[in-house]
């Protein structure tokens, strides 16, 4: 019986906007934490993963590192898009049309711009409009994946 009560409480918590707001904030901190790494630390982190591709899939280590870096941008923001969708879905304090369009769009545009702006002040790093576009593509993909999966579950 206690397990059923715990599962109900957990389910109720996961369905609350507070849960998703905390997840969203923590994920933004994770993303921005990576942006605060100096150039050497960021390169070392990317290189560790690049060696998974090199030499089996890609014979150029610089290209492998580039792909890993851009994939990291894309995937971090895809996760953020999924979390933003869940936050939007559970937030009951605003009309449905505002929740459906404005909140995810504003957050998904502002956060990558701030992310790249943060990198401008970090030694060995630079902000890039291309990375903002990659981030936005990841966020849109995450939103679409979450919307599609949510529609299948509830539709």
Backbone as ProteinMPNN parsed JSONL, in Angstrom:
{"seq_chain_A": "XXXXXXXXXXXXXXXXXXXXXXXXXXXXXXXXXXXXXXXXXXXXXXXXXXXXXXXXXXXXXXXXXXXXXXXXXXXXXXXXXXXXXXXXXXXXXXXXXXXXXXXXXXXXXXXXXXXXXXXXXXXXXXXXXXXXXXXXXXXXXXXXXXXXXXXXXXX", "coords_chain_A": {"N_chain_A": [[0.811, -1.198, 0.0], [1.968, 1.242, 0.747], [3.737, 1.687, -1.312], [2.061, 2.229, -3.461], [0.928, 4.667, -2.67], [3.252, 6.239, -2.681], [3.916, 6.126, -5.409], [1.715, 7.468, -6.497], [2.054, 10.021, -5.384], [4.528, 10.68, -6.527], [3.839, 10.623, -9.252], [1.995, 12.708, -9.26], [3.676, 14.835, -8.583], [5.427, 14.878, -10.806], [3.658, 15.693, -12.722], [3.311, 18.316, -12.143], [3.773, 21.841, -12.71], [5.832, 22.974, -11.251], [7.76, 20.963, -10.84], [8.725, 20.638, -13.494], [9.632, 23.211, -13.976], [11.76, 23.359, -12.193], [13.376, 21.321, -13.284], [13.874, 22.51, -15.769], [15.287, 24.855, -15.027], [17.536, 23.69, -13.781], [18.639, 22.317, -15.962], [19.281, 24.448, -17.68], [21.25, 25.62, -16.103], [23.141, 23.548, -16.232], [23.778, 23.614, -19.003], [24.742, 26.269, -19.275], [26.803, 26.092, -17.474], [28.63, 24.5, -18.864], [29.251, 26.351, -20.793], [30.764, 28.136, -19.388], [33.189, 26.937, -19.057], [36.657, 27.246, -19.636], [38.514, 27.715, -22.72], [40.511, 25.675, -23.011], [39.66, 23.647, -21.216], [37.155, 23.064, -22.275], [37.878, 22.147, -24.827], [39.339, 19.869, -24.109], [37.326, 18.311, -22.991], [35.672, 17.909, -25.244], [37.478, 16.554, -26.89], [37.816, 14.103, -25.607], [35.443, 12.772, -26.243], [35.572, 12.9, -29.008], [37.457, 11.031, -29.722], [36.007, 8.744, -29.731], [34.836, 8.657, -32.197], [37.006, 8.787, -33.864], [39.589, 6.705, -34.972], [37.729, 5.267, -36.37], [35.241, 6.035, -37.564], [35.619, 8.636, -38.526], [38.417, 10.01, -39.971], [39.795, 12.327, -39.52], [40.838, 14.124, -36.858], [40.276, 16.751, -36.085], [37.918, 17.285, -37.476], [36.276, 15.355, -36.315], [36.202, 16.341, -33.683], [34.932, 18.8, -34.144], [32.393, 17.894, -35.033], [31.503, 16.57, -32.722], [31.346, 18.751, -30.932], [29.331, 20.333, -32.136], [27.225, 18.543, -32.149], [26.889, 18.314, -29.415], [25.914, 20.885, -28.781], [23.465, 20.781, -30.198], [22.144, 18.55, -28.998], [22.024, 19.238, -26.238], [20.228, 21.351, -26.322], [18.043, 20.112, -27.491], [17.172, 18.468, -25.42], [16.51, 20.524, -23.636], [14.375, 21.629, -25.077], [12.499, 19.542, -24.92], [12.017, 19.519, -22.157], [10.995, 22.118, -21.9], [8.629, 21.835, -23.341], [7.218, 20.058, -21.688], [6.99, 21.653, -19.407], [5.418, 23.734, -20.429], [3.143, 22.264, -21.05], [2.169, 21.497, -18.556], [1.702, 23.822, -17.205], [-0.73, 25.772, -15.851], [-1.476, 28.375, -15.454], [-1.806, 30.286, -17.437], [-3.396, 31.313, -20.506], [-4.247, 28.822, -22.96], [-3.359, 29.336, -25.599], [-1.263, 31.158, -25.303], [0.467, 29.669, -23.715], [1.009, 27.632, -25.526], [2.442, 28.805, -27.601], [4.035, 31.203, -27.044], [5.671, 31.024, -24.619], [7.524, 28.689, -24.919], [8.833, 29.539, -27.281], [9.957, 32.087, -26.693], [11.725, 31.415, -24.601], [13.323, 29.514, -25.89], [14.621, 31.024, -27.786], [15.88, 33.1, -26.38], [17.61, 31.864, -24.476], [19.735, 30.399, -25.905], [20.978, 32.604, -27.129], [21.844, 34.075, -24.919], [23.546, 32.125, -23.918], [25.614, 31.958, -25.858], [26.513, 34.565, -25.597], [27.532, 34.538, -23.012], [29.802, 32.992, -23.481], [31.431, 34.783, -24.78], [32.791, 36.152, -22.825], [34.493, 34.36, -21.698], [37.726, 33.069, -21.307], [39.461, 31.916, -24.152], [37.217, 31.096, -25.485], [34.472, 31.676, -27.776], [31.581, 33.439, -28.933], [29.037, 32.357, -31.184], [27.049, 32.959, -33.995], [26.283, 30.824, -35.638], [26.276, 28.685, -33.833], [24.133, 29.461, -32.232], [22.041, 29.072, -34.035], [22.256, 26.298, -34.401], [21.661, 25.505, -31.792], [19.006, 26.438, -31.644], [17.846, 24.811, -33.603], [18.128, 22.33, -32.338], [16.51, 22.784, -30.06], [13.99, 23.193, -31.257], [13.658, 20.689, -32.437], [13.552, 19.098, -30.114], [11.194, 20.138, -28.94], [9.325, 19.386, -30.931], [9.58, 16.572, -30.925], [8.768, 16.001, -28.279], [6.165, 16.999, -28.38], [5.027, 15.355, -30.34], [5.287, 12.8, -29.132], [3.759, 13.272, -26.853], [1.259, 13.723, -27.986], [0.7, 11.186, -29.025], [0.447, 9.708, -26.705], [-1.724, 10.879, -25.449], [-3.595, 11.046, -27.403]], "CA_chain_A": [[0.0, 0.0, 0.0], [2.818, 2.435, 0.818], [4.325, 1.893, -2.632], [1.037, 2.863, -4.296], [0.876, 6.066, -2.242], [4.462, 6.901, -3.157], [3.796, 6.278, -6.858], [0.734, 8.516, -6.768], [2.692, 11.3, -5.059], [5.543, 10.913, -7.548], [3.127, 10.961, -10.478], [1.428, 14.043, -9.071], [4.794, 15.782, -8.611], [5.92, 14.963, -12.178], [2.647, 16.4, -13.499], [3.206, 19.705, -11.688], [4.689, 22.755, -13.389], [6.987, 23.229, -10.386], [8.754, 19.939, -11.157], [9.33, 20.927, -14.793], [10.365, 24.473, -13.849], [13.036, 23.006, -11.548], [14.162, 20.607, -14.304], [14.279, 23.499, -16.765], [16.325, 25.703, -14.429], [18.746, 22.877, -13.591], [19.239, 22.03, -17.265], [19.91, 25.69, -18.143], [22.503, 25.725, -15.334], [24.059, 22.577, -16.816], [24.221, 24.137, -20.297], [25.562, 27.456, -19.061], [28.021, 25.645, -16.807], [29.568, 24.117, -19.917], [29.69, 27.573, -21.482], [31.727, 28.828, -18.526], [34.49, 26.267, -19.115], [37.568, 27.967, -20.53], [38.757, 27.053, -23.997], [41.282, 24.439, -22.848], [38.81, 22.633, -20.569], [36.122, 22.692, -23.243], [38.531, 21.334, -25.857], [39.677, 18.564, -23.518], [36.083, 17.558, -22.869], [35.275, 17.51, -26.601], [38.445, 15.588, -27.414], [37.537, 12.778, -25.028], [34.369, 12.162, -27.027], [35.978, 12.823, -30.419], [38.211, 9.805, -29.929], [35.055, 7.669, -29.99], [34.612, 8.652, -33.645], [38.282, 8.718, -34.563], [39.685, 6.755, -36.432], [36.821, 4.285, -36.959], [34.244, 6.651, -38.441], [36.158, 9.86, -39.122], [39.873, 9.918, -39.885], [40.338, 13.648, -39.21], [40.496, 14.394, -35.465], [39.664, 18.081, -35.993], [36.537, 17.141, -37.936], [35.562, 14.604, -35.27], [35.974, 17.27, -32.569], [33.917, 19.751, -34.603], [31.103, 17.201, -35.032], [31.128, 16.359, -31.322], [30.956, 20.053, -30.356], [28.045, 20.774, -32.689], [26.223, 17.606, -31.648], [26.636, 18.68, -28.015], [25.001, 22.029, -28.836], [22.156, 20.327, -30.653], [21.507, 17.645, -28.035], [21.694, 19.966, -25.008], [19.027, 22.153, -26.557], [16.923, 19.201, -27.724], [16.689, 18.131, -24.078], [15.85, 21.725, -23.114], [13.097, 21.728, -25.772], [11.597, 18.547, -24.333], [11.634, 20.013, -20.827], [10.134, 23.289, -22.11], [7.312, 21.334, -23.734], [6.568, 19.525, -20.487], [6.647, 22.806, -18.569], [4.292, 24.387, -21.092], [1.989, 21.371, -20.972], [1.657, 21.403, -17.183], [1.478, 25.152, -16.642], [-2.142, 26.085, -16.001], [-1.721, 29.748, -15.049], [-1.912, 31.185, -18.581], [-4.28, 30.737, -21.52], [-3.629, 27.756, -23.753], [-2.659, 29.839, -26.779], [0.008, 31.742, -24.862], [1.318, 28.553, -23.314], [1.379, 26.819, -26.675], [3.342, 29.439, -28.558], [4.96, 32.24, -26.597], [6.659, 30.599, -23.619], [8.653, 27.929, -25.466], [9.571, 30.299, -28.285], [10.769, 33.117, -26.032], [12.818, 30.754, -23.887], [14.207, 28.822, -26.815], [15.423, 32.019, -28.509], [16.681, 33.886, -25.433], [18.639, 31.09, -23.771], [20.965, 30.208, -26.693], [21.654, 33.889, -27.335], [22.571, 34.334, -23.665], [24.605, 31.116, -23.837], [26.734, 32.395, -26.685], [27.012, 35.815, -25.011], [28.367, 34.125, -21.876], [31.077, 32.501, -23.995], [32.268, 35.913, -25.198], [33.597, 36.631, -21.703], [35.277, 33.245, -21.172], [39.004, 32.939, -22.018], [39.593, 30.816, -25.093], [35.914, 30.762, -26.082], [33.863, 32.741, -28.564], [30.179, 33.246, -29.254], [28.883, 32.123, -32.616], [25.669, 32.911, -34.5], [26.03, 29.47, -36.136], [25.91, 27.85, -32.691], [22.764, 29.833, -31.837], [21.141, 28.392, -34.975], [22.296, 24.871, -34.055], [20.905, 25.394, -30.546], [17.583, 26.606, -31.972], [17.422, 23.595, -34.3], [17.985, 21.303, -31.306], [15.339, 23.105, -29.238], [12.788, 22.922, -32.068], [13.552, 19.239, -32.55], [13.071, 18.609, -28.824], [9.776, 20.511, -28.815], [8.527, 18.56, -31.843], [9.598, 15.193, -30.422], [7.918, 15.946, -27.088], [4.772, 17.216, -28.815], [4.605, 14.133, -31.036], [5.122, 11.724, -28.14], [2.649, 13.65, -25.989], [0.04, 13.506, -28.756], [0.471, 9.737, -29.125], [0.037, 9.216, -25.397], [-3.021, 11.433, -25.066], [-4.468, 11.144, -28.555]], "C_chain_A": [[0.855, 1.262, 0.0], [3.436, 2.741, -0.544], [3.338, 2.576, -3.57], [0.929, 4.344, -3.947], [2.075, 6.855, -2.732], [4.382, 7.144, -4.66], [2.806, 7.375, -7.229], [1.322, 9.894, -6.485], [3.738, 11.663, -6.119], [4.887, 11.324, -8.867], [2.544, 12.364, -10.398], [2.521, 15.108, -9.168], [5.293, 15.975, -10.036], [4.923, 15.706, -13.069], [2.528, 17.875, -13.107], [4.173, 20.601, -12.455], [5.94, 23.05, -12.554], [8.112, 22.237, -10.674], [9.487, 20.295, -12.446], [10.076, 22.249, -14.78], [11.726, 24.225, -13.204], [13.935, 22.271, -12.54], [14.716, 21.58, -15.338], [15.436, 24.34, -16.236], [17.631, 24.924, -14.252], [19.431, 22.581, -14.926], [19.91, 23.272, -17.848], [21.232, 25.895, -17.404], [23.558, 24.761, -15.879], [24.643, 23.11, -18.125], [25.16, 25.322, -20.094], [26.836, 27.122, -18.302], [29.066, 25.2, -17.81], [30.081, 25.338, -20.672], [30.745, 28.327, -20.682], [33.088, 28.129, -18.473], [35.41, 27.058, -20.039], [37.866, 27.116, -21.754], [39.487, 25.726, -23.866], [40.435, 23.319, -22.246], [37.73, 22.145, -21.524], [36.693, 21.802, -24.34], [38.867, 19.941, -25.337], [38.43, 17.695, -23.402], [35.614, 17.05, -24.235], [36.189, 16.428, -27.149], [38.214, 14.189, -26.87], [36.475, 12.05, -25.843], [34.751, 12.004, -28.493], [36.729, 11.528, -30.692], [37.302, 8.591, -30.064], [34.774, 7.541, -31.488], [35.888, 8.377, -34.429], [39.026, 7.46, -34.14], [38.659, 5.856, -37.116], [35.828, 4.909, -37.944], [34.788, 7.856, -39.196], [37.661, 9.866, -38.902], [40.55, 11.249, -39.562], [39.895, 14.044, -37.8], [39.85, 15.774, -35.293], [38.204, 18.042, -36.435], [35.709, 16.39, -36.895], [35.245, 15.509, -34.087], [34.892, 18.281, -32.926], [32.522, 19.12, -34.545], [30.616, 16.98, -33.608], [30.64, 17.664, -30.693], [29.574, 20.484, -30.849], [26.921, 19.842, -32.245], [25.884, 17.908, -30.191], [25.683, 19.876, -27.951], [23.582, 21.56, -29.145], [21.445, 19.513, -29.575], [21.166, 18.333, -26.724], [20.391, 20.742, -25.175], [17.829, 21.297, -26.94], [16.317, 18.781, -26.384], [15.952, 19.33, -23.481], [14.483, 21.92, -23.778], [12.066, 20.755, -25.224], [11.107, 19.016, -22.969], [10.704, 21.215, -20.959], [8.728, 22.86, -22.519], [6.553, 20.818, -22.519], [6.141, 20.653, -19.541], [5.422, 23.507, -19.141], [3.014, 23.56, -20.933], [1.365, 21.353, -19.578], [1.306, 22.754, -16.567], [0.045, 25.583, -16.91], [-2.465, 27.554, -15.732], [-1.933, 30.739, -16.184], [-2.831, 30.531, -19.609], [-3.523, 29.754, -22.396], [-2.856, 28.306, -24.947], [-1.315, 30.458, -26.413], [0.968, 30.634, -24.463], [1.85, 27.808, -24.522], [2.431, 27.486, -27.556], [4.399, 30.325, -27.934], [6.043, 31.72, -25.654], [7.803, 29.791, -24.219], [9.478, 28.734, -26.463], [10.479, 31.345, -27.66], [11.972, 32.473, -25.341], [13.821, 30.119, -24.841], [15.019, 29.778, -27.677], [16.37, 32.735, -27.547], [17.847, 33.088, -24.843], [19.87, 30.821, -24.635], [21.71, 31.509, -26.971], [22.451, 34.252, -26.086], [23.745, 33.364, -23.513], [25.833, 31.549, -24.638], [27.324, 33.711, -26.183], [27.906, 35.52, -23.814], [29.755, 33.729, -22.375], [32.003, 33.625, -24.453], [33.194, 36.39, -24.081], [34.485, 35.539, -21.099], [36.567, 33.118, -21.986], [39.038, 31.704, -22.917], [38.285, 30.389, -25.752], [35.422, 31.934, -26.909], [32.398, 32.409, -28.789], [30.022, 33.122, -30.755], [27.414, 32.126, -33.009], [25.308, 31.524, -35.051], [25.611, 28.55, -34.991], [24.515, 28.19, -32.173], [21.769, 29.114, -32.745], [21.103, 26.884, -34.711], [21.491, 24.624, -32.784], [19.401, 25.476, -30.812], [17.047, 25.378, -32.707], [17.222, 22.448, -33.309], [16.746, 21.533, -30.458], [14.048, 22.809, -29.991], [12.573, 21.421, -32.23], [13.021, 18.636, -31.255], [11.602, 18.919, -28.606], [8.897, 19.616, -29.687], [8.464, 17.098, -31.396], [8.659, 15.066, -29.221], [6.445, 16.102, -27.459], [4.227, 15.959, -29.486], [4.357, 13.003, -30.048], [3.952, 12.011, -27.215], [1.318, 13.413, -26.698], [-0.302, 12.035, -28.894], [-0.057, 9.173, -27.814], [-1.386, 9.633, -25.065], [-4.032, 11.407, -26.195], [-5.084, 9.88, -28.961]], "O_chain_A": [[0.517, 2.242, -0.664], [3.638, 3.904, -0.894], [3.731, 3.411, -4.384], [0.847, 5.184, -4.842], [1.94, 8.004, -3.151], [4.731, 8.222, -5.14], [3.039, 8.127, -8.176], [1.113, 10.831, -7.256], [3.821, 12.812, -6.552], [5.334, 12.268, -9.519], [2.598, 13.119, -11.369], [2.311, 16.162, -9.768], [5.559, 17.105, -10.447], [5.321, 16.29, -14.076], [1.722, 18.602, -13.686], [5.27, 20.171, -12.811], [6.997, 23.344, -13.112], [9.279, 22.621, -10.744], [10.717, 20.262, -12.496], [11.061, 22.402, -15.502], [12.728, 24.809, -13.616], [15.127, 22.565, -12.628], [15.878, 21.487, -15.734], [16.446, 24.516, -16.918], [18.708, 25.444, -14.541], [20.658, 22.594, -15.012], [20.984, 23.173, -18.443], [22.224, 26.299, -18.011], [24.733, 25.115, -15.977], [25.856, 23.064, -18.333], [26.245, 25.37, -20.674], [27.849, 27.802, -18.47], [30.253, 25.481, -17.641], [31.221, 25.35, -21.137], [31.536, 29.078, -21.253], [34.038, 28.669, -17.905], [34.987, 27.493, -21.111], [37.51, 25.939, -21.809], [39.129, 24.754, -24.53], [40.485, 22.179, -22.708], [37.428, 20.953, -21.574], [36.068, 20.818, -24.737], [38.697, 18.95, -26.047], [38.468, 16.496, -23.678], [35.205, 15.896, -24.365], [35.727, 15.491, -27.799], [38.395, 13.202, -27.583], [36.594, 10.853, -26.102], [34.298, 11.068, -29.151], [36.64, 10.986, -31.793], [37.759, 7.52, -30.466], [34.506, 6.447, -31.985], [35.851, 7.807, -35.52], [39.062, 7.195, -32.938], [38.712, 5.696, -38.335], [35.604, 4.372, -39.028], [34.459, 8.069, -40.363], [38.125, 9.74, -37.769], [41.762, 11.286, -39.351], [38.708, 14.274, -37.568], [38.974, 15.944, -34.445], [37.353, 18.694, -35.832], [34.565, 16.757, -36.628], [34.142, 15.455, -33.544], [34.029, 18.584, -32.103], [31.578, 19.745, -34.062], [29.437, 17.183, -33.319], [29.626, 17.672, -29.996], [28.746, 20.947, -30.064], [25.801, 20.287, -31.995], [24.732, 17.776, -29.777], [24.747, 19.878, -27.151], [22.63, 21.9, -28.443], [20.277, 19.761, -29.276], [20.119, 18.048, -26.142], [19.558, 20.778, -24.27], [16.692, 21.72, -26.731], [15.096, 18.743, -26.234], [14.887, 19.167, -22.885], [13.532, 22.333, -23.114], [10.894, 21.102, -25.08], [9.919, 18.921, -22.664], [9.73, 21.326, -20.215], [7.745, 23.461, -22.086], [5.37, 21.116, -22.35], [5.062, 20.605, -18.951], [4.492, 23.835, -18.404], [1.935, 24.109, -20.707], [0.149, 21.207, -19.447], [0.674, 22.808, -15.511], [-0.353, 25.742, -18.064], [-3.634, 27.936, -15.781], [-2.21, 31.912, -15.933], [-3.022, 29.316, -19.58], [-2.306, 29.85, -22.551], [-1.791, 27.783, -25.274], [-0.336, 30.294, -27.142], [2.143, 30.658, -24.83], [3.011, 27.398, -24.543], [3.228, 26.797, -28.193], [5.574, 30.199, -28.278], [7.227, 31.965, -25.888], [8.961, 30.17, -24.046], [10.703, 28.618, -26.483], [11.639, 31.479, -28.05], [13.101, 32.941, -25.485], [15.029, 30.184, -24.616], [16.027, 29.366, -28.25], [17.538, 32.951, -27.872], [18.957, 33.608, -24.73], [20.984, 30.999, -24.141], [22.939, 31.516, -27.041], [23.599, 34.686, -26.182], [24.812, 33.746, -23.033], [26.957, 31.504, -24.136], [28.524, 33.942, -26.335], [28.927, 36.181, -23.623], [30.763, 34.088, -21.767], [33.219, 33.445, -24.51], [34.251, 36.962, -24.346], [35.157, 35.775, -20.094], [36.518, 33.065, -23.215], [38.691, 30.6, -22.497], [38.262, 29.413, -26.501], [35.903, 33.057, -26.756], [32.017, 31.239, -28.831], [30.788, 33.714, -31.515], [26.615, 31.387, -32.432], [24.159, 31.097, -34.945], [24.704, 27.733, -35.148], [23.792, 27.302, -31.723], [20.758, 28.601, -32.267], [20.041, 26.265, -34.789], [20.732, 23.658, -32.7], [18.622, 24.689, -30.276], [15.919, 24.951, -32.461], [16.264, 21.684, -33.424], [16.009, 20.591, -30.164], [13.115, 22.239, -29.426], [11.441, 20.94, -32.168], [12.148, 17.769, -31.282], [10.845, 18.066, -28.141], [7.851, 19.142, -29.242], [7.412, 16.465, -31.481], [7.852, 14.139, -29.152], [5.584, 15.414, -26.91], [3.095, 15.551, -29.227], [3.332, 12.325, -30.12], [3.228, 11.093, -26.831], [0.358, 12.955, -26.079], [-1.479, 11.672, -28.882], [-0.901, 8.277, -27.807], [-2.157, 8.868, -24.485], [-5.205, 11.712, -25.981], [-5.845, 9.847, -29.928]]}, "name": "protein", "num_of_chains": 1, "seq": "XXXXXXXXXXXXXXXXXXXXXXXXXXXXXXXXXXXXXXXXXXXXXXXXXXXXXXXXXXXXXXXXXXXXXXXXXXXXXXXXXXXXXXXXXXXXXXXXXXXXXXXXXXXXXXXXXXXXXXXXXXXXXXXXXXXXXXXXXXXXXXXXXXXXXXXXXXX"}
